[in-house]
């Protein structure tokens, strides 16, 4: 009991750090403004068109850029100064909010312009989110990183508890232009915080990856990391099936409860209060249930509550059910966010989080389109009930895609010596072919083979490709592992990306090797430019003078 109390007290420990406290406070304000704008945009579309599918498109316009740009943004966050990236992203969001303010002020707002500026704000969010999330580890010590992650989730939901209600009242009293203007002003504190942050520059021995290569590296890491791949798929599917409440919230207020913009804001506020409640319950629930258990219970609770919302004609009952839905969705998102951030090595944290954001927002974006069409053709209540029932069908996914438990990926702590290079090559030279020769007793062949199978995803997710394992026909004790990297710099990066768990897997394979160390051979494929083309041109691959013919 004492340990649990201490853990709960430690939830707010990151706020003792000045930088984190400033960023966190600024994020509350910017989230507050963003949510007020979301209310204004959704209600503006409701007034402009009155169509359910167009109202749902507001959500899609905001989240589609996040789906399309999150992975490139994550690659940028891992390769360049996250502070500068955040400043650029905030500038884009400020431009979108200012554009909405101006066209509304001059009575020029149309559905097309509304969607255009919402897309602009979503583009800034896509660029900002990975840089902001990945920089949390630079703002607090590693031992309180989980608390910092939870507090960042709470910051959004604190804003969501009051922002929508304020937004609804503001829109009802002063019109949508006031919501757009307030959002533009709310970005200024975060801009100032990022501008004055004197971030400690990390020194890297190697140049940053090219954007295309960095994106591919991030995708390969996700694809070849079973825990992260599972989280990605579960969040994507759950988001698509269960996105009806957020997509159709304005229609809940208007069609099912007969209210206006103020009621719409109140509904969103109760949803946000539920999310805060969920954030406070994550710790105690995790002590009692596995991640898969929490996921299954949350899906069942959300599904039941959504069916209740579809049948409810009472605003009080709907608000109470939305609290339950918000708390349960918060738990689901926290399981994924904490799991990915703690299980991803530092070199790919931004891209791993971007992949998670892509999955979550893709589910919301595509699900919103689908449920918007269902609501337009069959009614809001039918769409809500069908979405809730669909979540019960998602629960059996746990039989084949079980949510993983969190694994902290520490650095391997070893300084691998630079390989010997006699050939005159550059960091861009490649492809590089790697072969590692192991000698294994015949009696240990099966165990060694099984240990080496664990190395395949490790090689792939750290930057290698075309991995294979061969056994010499004439010498059964000789095994040869082979894989490639695109360039010499990619090979050097691949050596630095091994985590402690990766090194442990490799140590197990090496334990079967007979002798001191395996023979490693590094070869340059397609060695154009590494040999001389005439007797007058020196061969840079040789360290001795080329003898001249007599």
C-alpha positions in Angstrom: 0.0 0.0 0.0 2.8 2.4 0.8 4.5 1.7 -2.6 1.2 2.4 -4.4 0.7 5.6 -2.5 4.2 6.7 -3.4 3.6 5.8 -7.0 0.4 7.9 -7.1 2.2 10.8 -5.5 4.9 10.6 -8.1 2.4 11.2 -10.9 3.1 15.0 -10.6 6.9 14.7 -10.0 7.8 15.9 -13.6 6.2 19.3 -12.8 9.1 20.0 -10.4 11.3 20.4 -13.5 11.0 24.0 -14.8 11.3 23.2 -18.5 8.7 20.4 -18.4 6.4 22.6 -16.3 6.6 25.5 -18.9 6.0 23.2 -21.8 3.2 21.4 -20.1 1.4 24.6 -19.1 1.8 26.0 -22.6 0.4 22.7 -24.1 -2.7 23.0 -21.9 -3.3 26.5 -23.3 -2.7 25.5 -26.9 -4.9 22.4 -26.5 -7.5 24.5 -25.0 -7.5 26.8 -28.0 -7.4 23.9 -30.4 -10.4 22.2 -28.9 -12.4 25.5 -28.9 -11.6 25.8 -32.6 -12.8 22.2 -33.2 -16.1 23.1 -31.7 -16.3 26.2 -33.9 -15.3 24.3 -37.0 -17.8 21.5 -36.5 -20.6 23.8 -35.7 -19.8 26.1 -38.6 -20.0 23.1 -41.0 -23.3 22.1 -39.3 -24.7 25.6 -40.0 -23.2 25.8 -43.5 -24.5 22.5 -44.8 -26.5 20.6 -42.2 -25.3 17.3 -43.7 -23.9 14.5 -41.5 -21.2 13.5 -43.9 -19.9 17.0 -44.3 -19.8 17.5 -40.5 -17.8 14.3 -40.2 -15.4 15.6 -42.8 -14.2 18.3 -40.4 -12.7 15.5 -38.3 -11.2 13.9 -41.4 -9.7 17.2 -42.6 -8.0 17.7 -39.3 -6.7 14.1 -38.9 -5.9 13.1 -42.5 -2.7 15.2 -42.6 -1.6 13.5 -39.4 -2.1 10.2 -41.1 -0.2 11.2 -44.2 2.6 13.2 -42.7 3.3 11.6 -39.2 6.0 9.2 -40.4 7.9 11.9 -42.3 7.4 14.2 -39.3 8.7 11.5 -37.0 11.8 11.0 -39.3 12.4 14.7 -39.2 12.1 14.7 -35.3 14.6 11.9 -35.0 17.1 13.6 -37.4 17.0 17.3 -36.7 16.6 19.9 -33.9 13.2 19.1 -32.3 12.9 22.7 -31.0 13.2 24.2 -34.4 10.7 21.7 -35.9 8.2 22.6 -33.1 8.6 26.3 -33.9 7.9 25.7 -37.6 4.9 23.5 -36.9 3.4 26.0 -34.5 3.8 28.7 -37.1 1.8 26.6 -39.6 -1.0 26.0 -37.0 -1.0 29.7 -36.2 -1.4 30.4 -39.9 -4.3 28.1 -40.3 -6.1 29.5 -37.2 -5.5 33.1 -38.4 -6.9 32.2 -41.9 -10.1 30.8 -40.4 -10.4 34.0 -38.3 -10.0 36.3 -41.2 -12.4 34.5 -43.6 -15.0 34.3 -40.9 -14.6 37.9 -39.9 -15.2 39.1 -43.4 -18.1 36.6 -43.9 -16.2 34.6 -46.6 -16.3 31.2 -44.9 -17.3 28.4 -47.1 -17.2 24.6 -46.6 -14.2 24.3 -48.9 -12.2 27.1 -47.0 -13.2 25.6 -43.7 -11.8 22.2 -44.7 -8.7 23.8 -46.2 -7.7 25.7 -43.1 -8.6 22.7 -40.9 -6.2 20.7 -43.0 -3.5 23.4 -42.5 -3.9 23.2 -38.8 -3.8 19.4 -39.0 -0.5 19.6 -41.0 1.1 21.7 -38.3 -0.2 19.2 -35.7 1.4 16.3 -37.7 4.8 18.0 -37.7 4.6 19.2 -34.1 3.4 16.0 -32.3 6.3 13.7 -32.9 8.9 16.4 -32.0 7.0 17.3 -28.9 6.4 13.7 -27.7 10.0 12.6 -28.5 11.5 15.6 -26.6 9.8 14.6 -23.3 12.9 12.5 -22.6 15.0 15.6 -22.8 12.9 17.5 -20.3 12.8 15.0 -17.4 15.0 12.2 -16.1 14.4 8.8 -17.5 13.1 7.3 -14.2 10.0 9.6 -14.3 9.4 9.4 -18.0 6.2 7.3 -17.6 4.7 10.0 -15.3 5.6 12.7 -17.8 3.9 10.8 -20.6 0.8 10.4 -18.5 0.8 14.1 -17.6 1.0 15.0 -21.3 -2.1 13.0 -21.8 -3.7 14.7 -18.9 -2.8 18.1 -20.3 -4.9 17.4 -23.4 -7.8 16.1 -21.5 -7.7 18.9 -18.9 -8.2 21.2 -21.9 -10.9 18.9 -23.4 -12.9 19.0 -20.1 -13.4 22.7 -20.3 -12.4 23.8 -23.8 -15.4 22.4 -25.7 -17.9 23.7 -23.1 -16.3 27.1 -23.3 -16.2 26.8 -27.1 -19.8 25.9 -27.3 -20.8 28.9 -25.1 -18.5 31.2 -27.0 -19.8 30.1 -30.4 -23.4 30.6 -29.1 -22.7 34.1 -27.8 -20.1 35.5 -30.2 -20.1 33.3 -33.2 -17.5 30.9 -34.7 -15.0 33.8 -35.4 -14.4 34.1 -31.7 -13.4 30.5 -31.4 -10.9 30.7 -34.3 -9.4 33.9 -32.9 -9.0 32.5 -29.4 -7.2 29.4 -30.9 -4.7 31.7 -32.7 -3.9 33.5 -29.5 -3.6 30.3 -27.6 -0.6 29.1 -29.7 1.5 32.1 -28.6 2.6 30.8 -25.2 3.9 27.6 -26.7 5.7 29.5 -29.4 7.4 31.6 -26.7 8.3 28.6 -24.6 9.9 26.8 -27.6 11.7 30.0 -28.7 13.4 30.5 -25.4 14.2 26.8 -24.8 18.0 26.5 -24.9 18.0 22.9 -26.0 21.3 21.0 -25.4 22.4 19.9 -28.9 23.2 16.2 -29.2 26.5 15.5 -30.9 26.3 12.7 -33.5 29.3 10.9 -35.0 27.4 10.3 -38.2 25.4 12.7 -40.4 21.6 12.6 -40.2 19.8 10.1 -42.4 18.2 11.4 -45.6 14.5 11.9 -45.1 13.5 9.1 -47.5 15.9 6.7 -45.9 14.8 7.7 -42.4 11.2 7.1 -43.2 12.0 3.7 -44.6 14.0 2.9 -41.4 11.1 3.9 -39.3 8.6 1.7 -41.2 11.0 -1.2 -41.1 11.4 -0.8 -37.4 7.6 -0.9 -36.9 7.1 -3.8 -39.2 9.8 -5.9 -37.7 9.0 -5.1 -34.0 6.1 -7.5 -33.1 5.0 -5.5 -29.9 4.8 -2.2 -31.7 3.2 -3.8 -34.8 0.5 -5.3 -32.6 -0.2 -2.0 -30.8 -0.4 -0.3 -34.2 -2.9 -2.7 -35.6 -5.1 -2.8 -32.5 -5.3 1.0 -32.3 -6.0 1.3 -36.0 -8.9 -1.2 -36.0 -10.4 0.0 -32.7 -10.3 3.6 -33.9 -12.0 2.8 -37.1 -14.8 0.9 -35.4 -15.2 3.2 -32.4 -14.8 6.7 -33.9 -18.5 7.5 -34.1 -18.8 9.5 -30.8 -16.2 12.1 -31.8 -17.3 12.2 -35.5 -21.0 12.6 -34.7 -20.9 14.6 -31.5 -22.5 17.7 -33.1 -25.3 15.5 -34.4 -25.8 14.0 -31.0 -26.5 17.4 -29.6 -28.7 18.5 -32.5 -30.6 15.4 -33.6 -30.8 13.1 -30.5 -31.0 15.8 -27.8 -32.4 18.8 -29.6 -29.7 21.1 -28.4 -27.4 23.7 -30.0 -23.7 24.7 -29.9 -23.7 25.1 -26.1 -24.9 21.6 -25.6 -22.4 20.3 -28.1 -19.6 21.9 -26.1 -21.0 20.5 -22.8 -21.0 17.0 -24.3 -17.4 17.3 -25.4 -16.5 18.7 -21.9 -18.0 15.6 -20.2 -16.1 13.4 -22.6 -12.9 15.2 -21.6 -13.6 14.9 -17.9 -14.0 11.2 -18.4 -10.5 11.1 -20.1 -9.0 12.8 -17.0 -10.7 10.3 -14.8 -9.3 7.5 -17.0 -5.7 9.0 -16.7 -6.0 8.8 -12.9 -7.2 5.2 -13.0 -4.5 3.9 -15.3 -2.1 3.1 -12.4 -4.5 1.2 -10.2 -6.0 -0.7 -13.1 -2.6 -1.8 -14.5 -1.9 -3.3 -11.1 -4.9 -5.6 -11.5 -5.2 -6.3 -15.2 -2.8 -7.1 -18.1 -2.7 -4.8 -21.0 -4.9 -7.2 -23.0 -7.3 -7.4 -20.1 -7.6 -3.6 -19.9 -8.1 -3.5 -23.7 -10.9 -6.1 -23.6 -12.7 -4.4 -20.7 -12.4 -1.0 -22.3 -13.9 -2.2 -25.6 -16.8 -3.8 -23.8 -17.5 -0.7 -21.6 -17.2 1.7 -24.6 -19.5 -0.4 -26.8 -22.2 -0.7 -24.1 -22.0 3.0 -23.4 -22.4 3.9 -27.1 -25.5 1.8 -27.4 -26.8 3.5 -24.4 -26.1 6.9 -26.0 -27.9 5.9 -29.1 -31.0 5.0 -27.1 -30.8 8.0 -24.7 -33.1 11.1 -25.0 -31.7 12.6 -21.8 -28.8 15.0 -21.9 -27.9 14.1 -18.3 -27.7 10.4 -19.1 -25.8 11.0 -22.3 -23.2 13.2 -20.4 -22.8 10.4 -17.8 -22.2 7.8 -20.5 -19.7 10.1 -22.3 -17.7 10.3 -19.1 -17.4 6.5 -19.2 -16.5 6.5 -22.9 -13.9 9.2 -22.4 -12.3 7.4 -19.5 -12.2 4.1 -21.3 -10.7 5.6 -24.5 -8.1 7.4 -22.4 -7.0 4.0 -20.9 -6.8 2.5 -24.4 -4.6 5.3 -25.8 -2.4 5.3 -22.7 -1.7 1.6 -23.0 -0.5 2.2 -26.6 1.5 5.4 -26.0 3.3 4.3 -22.9 4.0 0.9 -24.4 5.5 2.4 -27.6 7.5 5.1 -25.9 9.1 2.9 -23.3 9.8 0.0 -25.7 11.4 2.1 -28.5 15.1 2.9 -28.5 16.0 6.6 -28.6 17.1 6.6 -32.3 13.6 5.8 -33.5 11.3 7.2 -30.8 9.9 9.9 -32.9 9.1 7.6 -35.8 7.6 4.9 -33.5 5.3 7.5 -31.9 4.5 8.9 -35.3 3.5 5.4 -36.4 1.2 5.1 -33.4 -0.3 8.6 -34.2 -0.8 7.6 -37.8 -2.6 4.4 -36.7 -4.9 6.3 -34.2 -5.7 9.1 -36.6 -6.1 6.8 -39.6 -8.7 5.0 -37.6 -10.5 8.2 -36.7 -10.3 9.7 -40.2 -11.5 6.6 -42.1 -14.0 5.7 -39.4 -15.5 9.2 -39.4 -16.1 9.0 -43.1 -17.9 5.6 -42.8 -20.0 6.5 -39.8 -20.9 9.9 -41.3 -22.4 8.1 -44.3 -24.2 5.7 -42.1 -25.6 8.6 -40.1 -26.7 10.4 -43.3 -28.5 7.4 -44.7 -29.8 5.7 -41.6 -29.7 8.2 -38.8 -27.3 9.2 -36.0 -28.7 6.7 -33.5 -28.2 3.8 -35.8 -24.6 4.9 -36.5 -23.8 5.2 -32.8 -25.4 1.8 -31.9 -23.6 0.0 -34.8 -20.3 1.5 -33.8 -20.8 0.3 -30.2 -21.8 -3.2 -31.3 -18.8 -3.3 -33.6 -16.4 -2.8 -30.6 -17.6 -6.1 -29.1 -16.5 -7.7 -32.4 -13.0 -6.2 -31.9 -12.5 -8.0 -28.5 -11.7 -11.5 -30.1 -8.7 -9.9 -31.9 -6.9 -10.4 -28.6 -6.7 -14.1 -29.4 -4.4 -13.5 -32.4 -3.1 -9.9 -31.7 -2.6 -9.9 -27.9 -1.6 -6.5 -26.5 2.0 -6.8 -25.3 3.3 -5.9 -21.9 5.7 -2.9 -21.7 9.4 -3.6 -22.2 11.9 -0.9 -21.5 14.5 -0.8 -24.2 17.8 0.2 -22.7 20.9 1.1 -24.6 23.4 -1.8 -25.0 26.1 0.3 -23.2 28.9 -1.1 -25.3 31.2 0.9 -27.5 31.7 -1.2 -30.6 35.1 -0.6 -32.1 35.3 0.9 -35.6 35.8 -1.8 -38.2 39.1 -1.9 -40.1 38.9 -0.2 -43.5 41.6 -0.5 -46.1 39.5 0.5 -49.1 39.1 4.2 -49.8 35.3 4.5 -49.4 32.9 7.2 -48.2 29.8 7.1 -46.0 27.6 7.0 -49.1 29.4 4.0 -50.6 27.3 0.9 -50.9 25.5 -1.4 -50.8 27.5 -3.1 -48.1 27.3 -6.9 -47.8 28.0 -8.4 -44.3 28.8 -12.0 -43.7 29.5 -13.5 -40.2 30.9 -17.0 -40.0 30.0 -19.1 -37.0 31.4 -22.5 -36.1 28.9 -24.6 -34.1 29.1 -28.1 -32.9 26.8 -30.5 -34.8 24.9 -31.4 -31.7 24.0 -27.8 -31.1 22.8 -27.1 -34.6 19.0 -26.9 -33.8 19.5 -24.7 -30.8 21.8 -22.4 -32.7 19.4 -22.2 -35.6 16.6 -21.2 -33.3 18.7 -18.5 -31.6 19.7 -17.1 -35.0 16.1 -16.8 -36.1 15.7 -14.2 -33.3 18.4 -12.2 -35.1 16.5 -11.8 -38.3 14.0 -9.1 -37.1 16.8 -7.4 -35.1 18.9 -7.0 -38.3 15.9 -5.8 -40.2 14.7 -3.2 -37.7 18.1 -1.7 -37.1 18.7 -1.1 -40.8 19.7 -4.3 -42.5 17.9 -6.1 -45.3 17.9 -9.4 -47.3 19.0 -11.4 -44.2 19.8 -15.1 -44.7 21.4 -18.0 -42.8 23.2 -20.7 -44.6 25.0 -23.9 -43.6 28.1 -25.2 -45.4 27.3 -28.6 -47.1 30.9 -29.8 -46.9 31.6 -28.5 -43.4 28.4 -28.9 -41.3 29.9 -27.0 -38.4 30.2 -23.8 -40.5 27.2 -21.4 -40.5 27.1 -18.1 -42.4 24.8 -15.2 -41.6 24.4 -12.7 -44.4 22.6 -9.3 -44.7 23.0 -6.0 -46.4 22.9 -2.3 -45.6 22.3 0.4 -48.3 25.5 2.4 -47.5 28.5 2.4 -45.2 27.0 5.0 -43.0 23.9 2.9 -42.7 26.1 0.0 -41.5 27.7 2.2 -38.9 24.3 3.4 -37.7 23.1 -0.2 -37.6 25.9 -1.1 -35.2 24.9 1.8 -32.9 21.2 0.9 -32.8 21.4 -2.4 -30.9 19.5 -2.3 -27.6 20.4 -4.3 -24.5 17.7 -6.9 -25.5 19.2 -7.1 -29.0 22.7 -7.7 -27.5 21.3 -10.4 -25.2 19.8 -12.2 -28.2 23.1 -12.0 -30.1 25.1 -13.1 -27.0 22.8 -16.2 -26.9 23.6 -17.0 -30.5 27.4 -16.4 -29.9 27.3 -18.8 -27.0 27.2 -21.7 -29.4 30.2 -20.5 -31.4 33.4 -22.5 -31.1 36.4 -20.3 -30.7 37.0 -16.7 -29.7 35.0 -14.6 -32.2 33.2 -15.3 -35.4 34.8 -14.1 -38.7 33.1 -10.9 -40.0 33.6 -9.9 -43.6 32.4 -6.6 -44.9 32.2 -6.2 -48.7 31.4 -3.3 -51.0 29.0 -4.4 -53.7 29.0 -2.7 -57.1 32.4 -1.1 -56.2 32.2 1.6 -59.0 35.0 4.1 -58.5 37.0 1.9 -56.1 39.4 0.5 -58.7 41.7 2.2 -61.2 40.5 2.5 -64.8 44.0 2.9 -66.3 47.6 2.5 -65.4 48.0 6.3 -64.8 45.2 6.4 -62.2 46.2 5.2 -58.7 44.1 2.5 -57.1 42.8 4.1 -53.8 42.1 0.6 -52.5 45.8 -0.1 -52.2 48.0 1.3 -49.4 51.3 0.7 -51.4 52.5 2.3 -54.5 51.5 0.6 -57.7 54.5 -0.8 -59.5 55.1 0.7 -63.0 55.5 -1.7 -65.9 59.0 -2.0 -67.4 
